[in-house]
Amino acid sequence: MDTLSTLMSGFSQLADPTILLFLIAGFLIGTFFGAMPGLTSVLAMALLLPVTYSIDVVPALVMSAAIFMSGMYSGSITATTINIPGAPSSMMTAIEGNALMRQGKGANALGHAAIGSMVGGSVGAILLMLFMPLAGSLALLIQTPGKFSLVLFALVVIILVDGGNIAKGTVATLMGIMIATVGIDVLQPVPRFNFGTETLVEGIDLMPIIIGAFAVSEVLTQAQNWKDDTAKALGVQARKIMIKRRDFIPPMSEIRKIGFFTYLRSAFIGYAIGILPGAGGSMAAFVSYATARSSSKSPEEYGKGSRQGIAAAESGNNAMCGGAFVPMLMFGIPGDPTTAVVLGVLVINGLQPGPRLLENQADLLAPMIAALFVSALILIPLTLYLLGPLFIKIVSIPKGLLYSAIAVVALVGSYVATYSMFQMWLALFFGVLAFFMRKLNYSTVSLLLGFILGPDLEQYLRRSLSLSDGNPMIFLTSLDSLFFLALTAAFVYMLLFRKRKVSEVSV
């Protein structure tokens, strides 16, 4: 109960004008990046990461939470208006929202997306506050062999749910683990794989990996795919859309028709999916949307402008934000790419994820969790009503100017963070590497999460084997380890073999 009351005290800290300013600034930045096709909240967080060196930990975490929530929501803006999702999690919203847009009801669709995001994000934040102490207590029960099996489970699930080629996902994850081995050994003060250079003795920092994989590679990808005619056409299309503020408020009759149960069920689904490592907002939106469609009283509306479909998808993907913080804070296992960057913010500020983090430094986490709730409940509907007509014009910003600025900020930020030219060159190297990986359909998310989780996997493996004098049966005789290994096998069966059998039967 003491931990829960400490988490609730985070709302009072948000009343501080400085922290409130960071909250609003983060929300607007996340909205901009989320609404701009090709930009994501992950990119916004990657650019913010160097800034966290110069500000306190509480404003940095509050800003991160606001970017996360607003970036998830704002992808629905361009998904609805011009049928181009600002974020991958808004794919389902694009199907129904743009159908309403073509019927002249675009503002109404955006209003329903905002309400769904508001409910889902708020419920996800509440569930995070309620169940975080329980998750912390359960985390304390997991011993070293169980921690190894948990990290192994996370890596396997990340590979399976990330989509694309499983073999390529495995290669990308192993590449991340290999990069993480450069530097000082995790258990002994001995350098390894530094190729005889003192520069690599300290290892490769998280900063250049994140900036390279999500900022530099994004600029290179957009530069390759950018067509001036297409950009101008999108700008012209956006400028033609005229929406009044009062049109964003849906009638209560439509909200009642959607049903409170739809919002609540989708929020719980999104939160649960968020806890799974690597699942992300796209899966939360899809599962919530599919569940709502299968139980709908008006399934014929889906694909033609279903407001219930919009509400379900947006409730699910925003509730995922709260769920994704659970494995990141309790085990240091990011739930999605954005929380991987938030993990970087924690590490940079000297906070070590784990069950003890909640016991010892809940006062630092409380404002971040409160920021998730406030961003969802207040800032999402408020900013849509006040600035909604302007958000639609974001796509008219010249792309050449925008991406040039992002490239400069990314590289300068990687230097300013550590004042190391080597770190800046590493960011550029990993950016080029990630660019070619994306071209060949290798997952950069798997690369990053492999890099983050690799040291823990090695550390817990070696410690477990030292406890058992090298006997690997310790992973099967320890109940917590056996549980996670069984869970891994179940997910492999459900997501790989069963999925393959279903596809063969349908063919």
C-alpha positions in Angstrom: 0.0 0.0 0.0 2.9 2.3 0.7 4.3 1.8 -2.8 0.9 2.5 -4.3 0.5 5.7 -2.3 4.0 6.8 -3.4 3.0 6.2 -7.1 -0.1 8.2 -6.5 2.0 11.1 -5.2 3.4 11.5 -8.7 0.4 13.6 -9.6 1.4 16.2 -7.1 4.9 16.4 -8.6 3.3 17.1 -12.0 1.9 20.3 -10.5 5.5 21.7 -10.5 5.5 24.3 -13.3 8.9 23.1 -14.7 7.8 19.4 -14.8 4.4 20.3 -16.2 6.2 22.3 -19.0 8.3 19.2 -19.9 5.1 17.1 -19.9 3.4 19.4 -22.4 6.5 19.8 -24.5 7.0 16.1 -24.7 3.3 15.6 -25.6 3.5 18.1 -28.4 6.8 16.6 -29.7 5.3 13.1 -29.7 2.2 14.3 -31.4 4.3 16.0 -34.2 6.4 12.9 -34.8 3.5 10.5 -34.5 1.3 12.5 -37.0 4.1 12.9 -39.5 4.2 9.8 -41.9 7.6 8.2 -41.7 8.4 9.6 -38.2 7.6 7.7 -35.0 7.7 8.2 -31.3 10.8 6.0 -31.3 12.6 8.5 -33.4 11.5 11.3 -31.1 12.8 9.4 -28.1 16.1 8.7 -29.9 16.6 12.4 -30.5 15.6 13.2 -26.9 18.1 10.7 -25.4 21.1 13.0 -25.6 19.1 15.8 -23.9 18.6 13.6 -20.8 22.3 14.1 -19.9 21.6 17.8 -19.2 18.2 17.6 -17.3 17.1 15.9 -14.1 15.8 12.4 -14.2 12.1 13.3 -13.3 11.6 15.7 -16.2 13.3 13.3 -18.5 11.0 10.4 -17.6 7.9 12.6 -17.6 8.8 13.8 -21.1 9.5 10.3 -22.2 6.1 9.1 -21.0 4.3 12.0 -22.7 6.1 11.3 -26.0 5.2 7.6 -25.8 1.5 8.2 -25.2 1.0 11.0 -27.7 3.1 9.3 -30.4 0.8 6.2 -30.1 -2.3 8.3 -30.4 -1.4 10.8 -33.0 -0.7 8.2 -35.7 -4.5 8.1 -36.1 -4.6 11.7 -37.5 -3.0 11.1 -40.9 -4.3 7.6 -40.9 -7.8 9.0 -40.9 -7.3 12.1 -43.1 -5.0 10.9 -45.9 -5.0 7.1 -45.3 -1.3 7.1 -44.3 -0.8 5.9 -40.7 1.6 8.2 -38.8 2.5 5.1 -36.8 2.4 1.3 -37.5 -0.1 0.9 -34.7 -2.7 3.0 -36.6 -3.1 0.6 -39.5 -6.5 -0.6 -38.3 -7.6 3.0 -37.6 -6.7 3.9 -41.2 -9.1 1.2 -42.6 -12.2 2.6 -40.7 -11.2 6.2 -40.2 -10.4 7.0 -43.8 -13.6 5.3 -44.9 -15.5 7.9 -42.7 -13.2 10.6 -44.1 -14.4 9.8 -47.6 -18.0 10.1 -46.3 -17.2 13.6 -45.0 -17.1 12.5 -41.4 -13.3 12.7 -40.8 -13.6 15.0 -37.8 -16.0 12.6 -36.2 -13.6 9.7 -36.8 -10.8 11.7 -35.2 -13.0 12.4 -32.2 -13.7 8.7 -31.7 -10.0 7.9 -32.1 -9.2 10.5 -29.4 -11.9 9.0 -27.0 -10.6 5.5 -27.5 -7.0 6.6 -26.9 -8.1 8.6 -23.8 -10.0 5.6 -22.3 -7.3 3.0 -23.3 -4.4 5.1 -22.2 -6.0 6.0 -18.8 -7.0 2.4 -18.1 -3.5 1.2 -19.0 -1.9 3.7 -16.6 -4.3 2.8 -13.8 -3.6 -0.9 -14.3 0.1 -0.1 -14.2 -0.2 1.7 -10.9 -2.4 -1.0 -9.4 -0.4 -4.0 -10.4 3.1 -2.6 -10.3 3.6 -3.5 -6.6 2.3 -7.0 -7.2 4.7 -7.4 -10.2 7.5 -6.2 -8.0 6.7 -8.8 -5.3 6.6 -11.6 -7.9 9.8 -10.4 -9.4 11.6 -10.9 -6.1 10.7 -14.6 -6.1 12.6 -15.2 -9.4 16.0 -16.7 -8.8 19.0 -16.6 -11.1 18.1 -19.6 -13.3 14.6 -18.2 -13.6 16.0 -14.9 -14.7 18.0 -16.6 -17.5 14.9 -18.4 -18.7 12.8 -15.2 -18.5 15.3 -13.3 -20.7 15.5 -16.3 -23.1 11.6 -16.2 -23.2 11.7 -12.5 -24.0 14.2 -12.9 -26.9 12.3 -15.8 -28.4 9.0 -14.0 -28.2 10.6 -10.9 -29.8 11.8 -12.9 -32.7 8.4 -14.6 -33.2 6.1 -11.6 -32.9 8.3 -9.1 -34.8 7.0 -10.4 -38.1 8.9 -11.1 -41.3 11.5 -13.9 -41.6 12.2 -15.8 -38.3 15.6 -16.8 -39.5 16.5 -13.1 -40.2 15.0 -12.1 -36.8 17.3 -14.6 -35.1 20.3 -13.4 -37.0 19.6 -9.8 -36.0 19.1 -10.7 -32.4 22.3 -12.7 -32.3 24.1 -9.8 -33.9 22.9 -7.5 -31.1 24.1 -10.0 -28.5 27.5 -10.2 -30.2 27.9 -6.4 -30.3 27.0 -6.3 -26.5 30.0 -8.7 -25.8 32.5 -6.0 -26.9 34.3 -4.5 -23.9 34.7 -5.6 -20.3 33.5 -9.1 -19.4 30.1 -9.0 -17.5 31.5 -11.0 -14.5 35.3 -10.4 -14.6 37.3 -7.2 -15.1 38.9 -8.5 -18.3 38.5 -6.8 -21.7 37.4 -8.9 -24.6 36.7 -8.5 -28.3 38.3 -5.0 -28.3 40.6 -5.8 -31.3 43.6 -4.5 -29.4 42.2 -0.9 -29.2 41.7 1.0 -26.0 38.7 2.8 -27.5 36.6 -0.4 -27.4 37.7 -1.5 -23.9 34.7 0.3 -22.4 32.4 -1.4 -24.8 29.8 0.1 -27.1 27.3 2.4 -25.5 23.5 2.2 -25.9 23.4 5.8 -27.3 25.0 5.2 -30.7 22.9 2.0 -31.2 19.6 3.8 -30.6 20.4 7.0 -32.5 21.9 5.0 -35.4 19.2 2.3 -35.6 16.2 4.7 -35.3 17.3 8.1 -36.3 20.2 7.9 -38.9 18.7 4.8 -40.6 15.3 6.5 -40.8 16.8 9.5 -42.5 18.6 7.4 -45.0 15.5 5.3 -45.7 13.3 8.3 -46.2 15.9 10.0 -48.4 15.9 6.9 -50.6 12.1 6.6 -50.8 11.4 10.3 -50.9 9.8 11.7 -54.0 9.2 15.4 -54.3 6.0 14.9 -56.3 4.5 12.6 -53.7 5.4 15.0 -50.9 3.8 17.9 -52.7 0.7 16.0 -53.4 0.3 15.0 -49.7 0.8 18.7 -48.8 -1.8 19.8 -51.2 -4.2 17.1 -50.0 -3.7 18.1 -46.4 -4.2 21.8 -47.1 -7.6 21.1 -48.7 -9.0 19.4 -45.6 -11.1 21.9 -43.6 -12.2 20.7 -40.2 -13.8 22.8 -37.5 -13.1 22.3 -33.8 -16.7 21.5 -32.8 -16.8 18.7 -35.4 -14.3 16.7 -33.2 -16.9 16.1 -30.5 -18.8 12.9 -31.2 -22.5 12.6 -30.2 -23.2 10.7 -27.0 -25.5 8.3 -29.0 -22.5 7.1 -31.0 -20.5 6.5 -27.9 -23.3 4.5 -26.3 -23.6 2.5 -29.5 -19.9 1.6 -29.3 -20.5 0.5 -25.7 -18.3 1.0 -22.6 -17.5 -2.7 -22.6 -15.8 -2.4 -26.0 -13.5 0.4 -24.6 -12.8 -1.5 -21.4 -12.2 -4.9 -23.1 -9.9 -3.4 -25.7 -7.9 -1.6 -23.0 -7.4 -4.8 -21.0 -6.3 -6.6 -24.2 -3.9 -3.9 -25.0 -2.4 -3.8 -21.5 -1.9 -7.6 -21.5 -0.3 -7.5 -24.9 2.0 -4.7 -23.8 3.4 -6.9 -21.1 4.7 -9.4 -23.7 8.2 -8.4 -24.8 8.3 -7.1 -28.4 4.6 -7.2 -29.1 4.0 -3.5 -29.4 1.1 -1.3 -30.4 0.4 -2.9 -33.8 -0.4 -6.3 -32.3 -2.5 -4.6 -29.5 -4.5 -2.7 -32.1 -5.0 -5.7 -34.4 -6.2 -8.1 -31.6 -8.5 -5.5 -30.1 -9.9 -4.6 -33.5 -10.4 -8.3 -34.4 -12.1 -9.1 -31.0 -14.5 -6.2 -31.4 -15.4 -7.2 -34.9 -16.0 -10.8 -34.0 -18.4 -9.8 -31.2 -20.0 -6.8 -33.0 -23.8 -6.5 -33.5 -23.0 -4.6 -36.7 -20.1 -6.5 -38.4 -21.2 -5.2 -41.8 -20.0 -1.7 -40.9 -16.4 -2.9 -40.6 -14.3 -1.8 -43.5 -16.8 0.8 -44.4 -16.3 3.2 -41.5 -16.9 1.5 -38.2 -16.7 3.8 -35.3 -16.5 0.8 -33.0 -13.5 -0.5 -34.9 -11.7 2.8 -34.4 -12.5 2.9 -30.7 -11.3 -0.7 -30.2 -8.0 -0.3 -32.1 -7.1 3.0 -30.4 -8.1 1.8 -26.9 -5.9 -1.3 -27.4 -2.8 0.4 -28.7 -2.8 3.2 -26.1 -3.4 0.8 -23.2 -0.4 -1.1 -24.4 1.8 1.8 -23.2 1.0 1.0 -19.6 1.6 -2.7 -20.1 4.9 -2.2 -21.8 6.4 -0.5 -18.7 5.9 -3.5 -16.5 8.7 -5.8 -18.0 10.9 -2.8 -18.6 10.8 -1.5 -15.0 10.7 -4.9 -13.3 13.1 -7.0 -15.4 14.9 -4.5 -17.7 13.1 -6.2 -20.6 11.6 -3.6 -23.0 8.0 -4.2 -24.1 8.5 -2.4 -27.4 11.1 -0.2 -29.2 10.0 3.0 -27.4 10.4 1.5 -23.9 13.8 0.3 -25.0 14.7 3.9 -25.4 13.1 4.8 -22.1 15.3 2.1 -20.6 18.2 4.0 -22.0 17.0 7.1 -20.2 16.8 5.1 -16.9 20.3 3.7 -17.4 21.8 7.1 -18.3 20.5 8.5 -15.1 21.9 5.7 -13.0 18.6 3.8 -12.4 18.9 0.0 -12.6 15.6 -1.7 -13.6 14.5 -4.5 -11.3 12.1 -5.1 -8.4 14.3 -3.1 -6.0 13.8 -0.1 -8.3 10.2 0.2 -7.2 11.1 -0.3 -3.5 14.0 2.2 -3.4 13.1 4.8 -6.1 9.3 4.8 -6.5 9.3 8.5 -6.0 11.2 8.9 -9.3 9.0 6.6 -11.2 5.7 8.0 -9.9 5.7 11.2 -12.0 6.4 9.2 -15.1 3.4 6.9 -14.5 1.2 9.9 -13.6 2.3 11.5 -16.8 1.0 8.6 -18.8 -2.4 9.0 -17.1 -2.6 12.8 -17.5 -1.4 12.6 -21.2 -4.2 10.2 -22.0 -7.1 11.6 -19.9 -6.5 15.3 -20.4 -3.9 16.2 -23.1 -5.2 13.9 -25.9 -8.8 15.3 -26.0 -7.6 18.8 -25.2 -5.0 19.1 -27.9 -7.2 17.5 -30.5 -9.9 20.1 -29.8 -7.5 23.0 -29.7 -4.9 22.0 -32.3 -6.6 19.3 -34.4 -7.1 21.4 -37.5 -3.4 22.3 -37.4 -2.2 18.7 -36.9 -3.6 17.8 -40.3 -1.3 20.4 -41.9 1.9 18.7 -40.5 2.4 16.7 -43.7 2.8 19.9 -45.7 6.2 20.6 -44.0 9.0 20.3 -46.6 10.5 16.9 -46.1 14.0 17.9 -47.3 14.3 20.5 -44.6 12.7 18.2 -42.0 15.0 15.2 -42.5 18.1 17.4 -42.9 17.4 18.9 -39.5 16.8 15.4 -38.0 20.1 14.1 -39.3 22.0 17.1 -37.8 20.3 16.8 -34.4 20.9 13.0 -34.3 24.7 13.2 -35.0 25.3 16.4 -32.9 23.3 14.9 -30.1 25.3 11.7 -30.1 28.5 13.8 -29.8 27.2 16.2 -27.2 25.9 13.4 -25.0 29.4 12.1 -24.3 31.7 14.6 -26.1 33.2 11.7 -28.0 33.8 11.8 -31.7 34.1 8.0 -31.6 30.5 7.8 -30.3 29.3 10.0 -33.2 31.1 7.8 -35.8 29.6 4.7 -34.1 26.1 6.3 -34.5 26.8 6.9 -38.1 28.1 3.3 -38.6 25.1 1.7 -36.9 22.8 4.0 -38.9 24.3 2.7 -42.2 24.2 -0.9 -40.9 20.5 -0.5 -39.8 19.7 1.0 -43.2 21.0 -2.0 -45.1 19.4 -4.4 -42.6 16.0 -2.8 -43.2 16.5 -3.0 -47.0 17.2 -6.8 -46.6 14.2 -7.2 -44.1 16.4 -7.8 -41.0 14.7 -6.4 -37.9 16.5 -3.5 -36.3 14.2 -3.9 -33.2 15.6 -7.4 -32.7 19.1 -6.0 -33.0 18.5 -3.4 -30.4 16.7 -5.7 -27.9 19.4 -8.3 -28.4 22.0 -5.7 -27.5 20.1 -4.7 -24.4 19.2 -8.2 -23.2 22.4 -10.0 -24.3 24.5 -9.1 -21.2 21.7 -10.3 -18.8 21.3 -13.5 -20.8 25.1 -14.2 -20.5 25.3 -13.1 -16.9 22.5 -15.2 -15.6 23.6 -18.2 -17.7 27.1 -18.2 -16.3 26.0 -17.5 -12.7 23.5 -20.4 -12.9 26.1 -22.8 -14.2 28.6 -21.7 -11.5 25.9 -22.4 -8.8 25.4 -25.9 -10.2 29.1 -26.7 -10.9 28.4 -26.6 -14.7 25.3 -28.8 -14.6 22.6 -27.4 -17.0 19.9 -29.4 -15.3 19.6 -26.5 -12.9 17.3 -24.8 -15.4 14.9 -27.8 -15.3 15.0 -28.4 -11.5 14.4 -24.8 -10.6 10.6 -24.2 -10.7 10.7 -20.6 -11.8 13.1 -21.5 -14.6 11.0 -24.4 -15.6 7.9 -22.2 -15.7 9.4 -19.8 -18.2 10.9 -22.5 -20.3 7.4 -24.1 -20.6 6.0 -20.7 -21.4 8.6 -20.3 -24.2 7.7 -23.7 -25.6 4.0 -22.8 -25.5 4.6 -19.5 -27.4 6.8 -21.3 -30.0 3.9 -23.7 -30.6 1.2 -21.1 -30.7 3.0 -18.5 -32.7 4.9 -20.8 -35.1 3.7 -24.3 -35.5 0.0 -23.8 -34.8 -0.1 -20.7 -37.0 1.5 -22.7 -39.8 -1.1 -25.5 -39.4 -3.9 -23.0 -39.6 -2.5 -21.4 -42.7 -2.1 -24.8 -44.3 -5.7 -25.7 -43.5 -7.0 -22.4 -44.9 -5.1 -23.0 -48.1 
